[in-house]
Amino acid sequence: YCIIPGMMEAEILEELRAFSADVFRRLPVDDKYRYQGSDIHVFTPQRFAELGHEHNERMFDDEIVERVVRQPRQLEVSERLGLEELVADDAFILLSKPPHGPPLYWHQDFTNWNSPEAAAPWPTRIFFSYYLLNTNRENGCLRVIPGSHRRRLDLHDTLPDAHSPEIQALKADTNHPAFMDREDAIDVPLQAGDLIIGDARIMHGAWPNETYERRTLVLTWYRVFARNLTPPS
């Protein structure tokens, strides 16, 4: 993963704060998403039309998505990082941990484990995330296990599949490895508007939100090196 400080323009950041606040005023967090905090999928109008879904409270389209995924500075940084053949999903996910929300369990978001790309030395699926306020351990900042995108851990023998009913049913107040701190894990506190780019294979989670303020992030997904190009050295 890597962090680009201050990437998001203040105007878009404020617009996203207002947009997400309006969503969560109307929509309480479903208990089955308590560890993520929420699971709201918002698409560009064109992408939503292509999918052919019916609008509902957790899946809809809005023009703000286009402005997030096509930010000029973000595209410039992606090019400078050598992220070739970058293809956006043309959607973002609102993940918002309410006040005193529980931790997020350890998991990996990559799904294509039966493909040779799972063992590639470069990423093929990456996330771009922006937190809408400053994060730290107290309000549920991200935590990761560096190098876990390329090596097997003991966690792989004990974790249920990511976001499956089995892992959602675990109790955060037990000593299950999915929620435990680890010596090989690090906290990733971020400032509002910082961009974090990560390999979908990295093992990650989040601390509980022990404050009285909601902690929201905007998560976008991309294919990268879509033609299996070898990244530049």
N, C-alpha and C positions, 0 to 999 in steps of 0.2 A: 504494500500500500504506500501511498505518498500523500502529502498534504500540501496544498497551495493556499497560503493565507490570504484572506481578504478578496477572494475571487468574485463573489457575487456583488453586483452593483447594489448600492443602498436602496435605490428605487424598487428593484425587483424584490429585495429582501423584505421591505415594508409591505409590498403588495402580497407576498406570500404569507406574512404574519396575519394580515387582515383576512385573506382568503381562508386560511386554516382555522382561524378563530371563529369565523362564520360557520364553517363545516362542523366544528365541535360544539358550538352552541346548539345546533340542531340535532346532533347525533351523539348519543352517549356511547362509550366504549363497550362493545360486546364482551362479555366475560370470557368467551373462547379466544379472544385476542388479547387477553390481559397481559401476557408477557411481552408481546410486541408493542402493546399500548393501543394500537388500532391497525386497520388494514384497509385504507381507502385508496382505490385505484382511480386515477384521473388521466384521461387520454386527450391527445389532440383531437379536434373534431373529425379530421380526415381519418385518423387511425380508428376511432370509435365506429365510424360508419363502415369501415372495411371489416371490422369484427362482427358487425351485425347484432350486437348485444342490445337488450333493452336497458334503458336507464334505470338505475336503482340508487338507493342512498349510499352505497359503497362502491359503485362503479358508474362513472359518468364522464362527460368530456367538458373541457374548458380551454379557452384560448391561452390561458396563462401557461399551459404546459409547453407550448411552442416557444415562448420567450425563455423558459428555463433551459430547455434542451438545446436551444440554438444561440445561447449567449455568445457574442463574438469573442470575448476574452477567454471563455472556456474552450471554444473551438481552436483558438490560437495556441493555448497552452497544450491542448491535446496533440496538436501538430508538432509542437516543439518537443514533446515527450516521445514522439515517434509512434503514437498510437494509430497505426495505419488501418485503413478499411474500417473505420469506426462507424457503426450503424446503430442509431438510437432505437429504442423500443417505442418512442413517441408517446411516452406515458411517464407519470411519476406516482410514487406511493407515499401517502402521508402516514407516518408512523409517529404517534404522539403518546407519550407516557404521561398519564395524569398525575396530579399530586399524590404522593405516597404509593405510586405504582410499583409493582414487584420487579425484580431483575429480569433480564432476558437471558435465557439459557444459552449455553455454548452450542453453536451449530455452524454449518457451512451451507451457503445458498446455491452452490453449484449442483446441478441435477444430472448431468450427462456422464455419470461415472463409468458406464460401460463402453464409452468411446475412447479411442486412443488420445483424444484431445485432453482427457483428464490428467494424463501424465506429461503433457507438453511443458517444456521449460519456460514458456511464455503464456500469458493469459489469453483466453478466447472469449471470456465473459467477464465483464467488469462492472462495478457500480460506481456511480458518482453520488455523493451525499453532501447535503448542506443542512446544518443545524440552524434553527431560527433564533436561538439564543445561545449564550456562552454555556459550555458544558464542563462539568467536573464530576468527581466521584459522588458528590452529595446529590446532584440532580440526575444521575444516571448516565454518565458518559460512556462512550464506547470502550470496550476492552478487546484486545486481540492477542493471539498467540503467534508471534512472528515465526515465519518459516513453515507454518502449518499447511500452507497451500502446496507444499512440495514433499512433505514427509508424513508418515503415519504416526499417530499418537495413541496413547492408551485410551483416550476418550473415544476413539473409533470403535472400541470393543464394548462400550457401555451406553453410548448415546442412541436413543431412538432417532428415526429420520426427522430432519428439520421440519418444523411446523406441522408435524403429523399429530393426529389425535392423541397418540401415545405420549409424545413429549409435552403436549399441551395439558395433559392430565396430571403431570408431575406436580408435586407440592414444593414450592420454592423455599419453604421453611424447614425442609429436611436436608440431610447430608448427601443428597444425590449428586454425583459428579457434574451433572449438567449445570449446577448453580454454584459450585465451589470455586474459591479462589485458587490460583495455581502459581507456582514459582516462575513458570515460563511465560506467564501472561503479563501484559503491560496495559496501563490505562492510556487512552488517547483523548485527552481533553482538547476541545476545539473552541474557537471563537465564532460567534455568529457570522455567517457568510463565508467562512473558510470552506474550501472544497477538499474532501477526502476521496481519493480514487483507490479502489481496492479490487484485488482478484477475488472472484466469486468463490474460490476454493479456500480462502483463509478462514480459519476457525475464529469466531468472534461471538461476543455477547454484550451485555450492558449491565451496569450497576442499577439498583433500584433508585427510584426518584424519591428522596426523603425530604423534599421541599414542598411548599404550598403552591408552586407554580408549574404549569404544564410544560413538558419538554418535548418539542416537536422537531422532526427532521423530514426532509424531502429526499426521497431515494429514487434515482433513475438508473436504468440498466442499458447496457450497450454490448453488442458484439464487437469484437476487435480482432484484427488479422483474419477477417472473414474468409479470405481465400487461402488460409493457412500459410501466409507469408512468414518467412523468418524475420523476426524483428531486427532492425539495424543494430550493429555492434557498437 
